[in-house]
Amino acid sequence: MKKRNIIFLFILFYTAAGAQADSSLFFTNSLLPSGADPFSFYKDGWYYYTHTTGNNVSLWKTRNLADLKSAEKKVIYTPQQGAVHSKDIWAPEVHFLTGHNSFFTSPDGTENWILYHANSKPGQGCGRFRSPRAQKFTWAKDGKPVFGGPVKEAMALPIPSQKSID
């Protein structure tokens, strides 16, 4: 009987110790207290996460999505007050396009622009031949950006709109 109790205690202890060791394989929902329209991507060993905040675009950075509550958070876009897209910002997404780029709105908030770099000729690679370029873009009915093709070097473009909003 004593031997049986020892075996039972051993099994109980072993099971409890094993369960504790395996707890690192689990996480508890909710990952964050709130966050409609979540979007994430993985790049260079990091998870990047965003969701609807309503008034800006915030980005969380973490090695493990289960650690979102303690992840580094930065506001990466805050619209100019009074601009067309200055409120009801929802369902943000971040995508990597060829090269590096950033986005901005015209001074009056009525146009969307992309700033990027491109080569003049195919096959020039990622070296010193790239030049910065800017061009206006629009939005498709499904909410995705329509960039069109890269603008050619020395092509005259109208400056971003500076009309006052009435």
N, C-alpha and C positions, 0 to 999 in steps of 0.2 A: 504494500500500500504506500509506503514511504517513497519507494522508487517511482511509483506511478505519479505521485504528487510532484516529485522533482522533474519528471519528464513533462508533465503538464505545465509547470512553471517555466521550464526551458522553452517549450513551444510558445507559451504566452509572451515571454520576453522576446523571443526571436521574431515573432509576428509583429509585436509593437515596434521593435527596433527597425524592422524591414519597412513598416509603414511610414515611419518617420523619415527614413532615407529616401523613400519614393515620393515624399511630399514635394520635392523640388520639381517633380514632373507635372505638377498641377498648378492652376491659378484660380482665383476667385473672381467671378463677375460681380459687380460691374467693374470694368477696367478704369472708368472715370465716373464721377457722379452724374454727368450729363454729356450730351454730344450727339446731336442728330446729324445725319448724312456723313458718317465717318469715311475717310479715305486714307490709305497708307501705301507706302512703297518701301522697298529695301534697297539700299545702295551702300557699297563699301563697308559692310559690317554694321550698319545702323538702320533702324526702322525710323521712318519719318511718318508722322500722323497729323491729320488735320480734320476738323469737323466744323459745322455751322456754329458761329458765335453771334452772328447777326450784325456786327458793326466793324469787323476787321477779319483778316485771315491770320490765324495763329498756327504755328508749326511746333510740334513736339518732336524730340529726338531721343531715342533710347536704343539700347542694345537688345532689349527684350520687351515686346509689346505688353506682356503681363505687368511691367513696371511703369505703365503710363502715368499713374498717380504721382510718381516721384520724378518723372522725366523732365529734362530741360525744355522750357517752353519759351518761344519768342513770337512776338507779333511781327509778321513779315510784310503786311500791307494794311495801311489805314487810309481810307479815302479822304479826300479833301472835303470838308463840310460844305454842303450845298451843291456838290457836284451831282450829276445824274445818278451815279452808282454809289451814293454815299450812305445808303441804308439798305436794310434787308439783304445783306450779303449772305448767301447760303450755298451749301454744297460745294465748297472749294476743293479743287484738285490741283496737284502739282505733277507736271510731266516733263521729262527730259527730251529735248529736241536736239538735233545735230548742232554741236557747238554750244556756246554759252549764250544766254539771253536774259533779258529782264523786260518787264512790262511797265507801262506808265499810261496815264490818261492825259489828254490835252489840258492846258491851263483852265479852260472853262468846263472840263469834265464831260464833254460831248463826244470825244473820240478816244479809241483805244489804240495804243501804239506798242510795237515790239522793238527793242534794241538788241541787236545780235551782231555776230561777226561772220564774215563769209569770204571765200576766195573768189578771185576774178576768173580763174580757169579751173577746170576739173583736174584732179591729180596733184594739186599744190599742197595737200596735206595740212597738218596743224602747225606749220611753221610761221615765219614772219610775213607771209603773203596775205594773211587775213586782214580785212579792214572792217571797222565798225560801221554798221548801217542801221537805219531806222525806217520803219514804214508803218502805215496805218493798217489795222486789221478789223474785221467785222465778226459777227457771231451768227452761226447757223441757227435754224429753228430749234434744233435739239440741244442748244446751249453750248456747243463746242466751237472753239475759235476757228476762223477761216483766215489763214495767213497768206495764201497765194504763194507765188514764187518769190525768190529773193530779188530785190531791186538791183539793177545793174549799176556799176560804178559810174559816177558823174551824171546820173539821171536826176533831173530837177524834180523835186517833189514839193507840194504845198506845205508850209509850216503847220504844226499842230494848231487847231482852232483856238482862238483867243477871244471869241465873241462873248459878250456878257450874257448871263442867263437871266431872262426876264420872266 
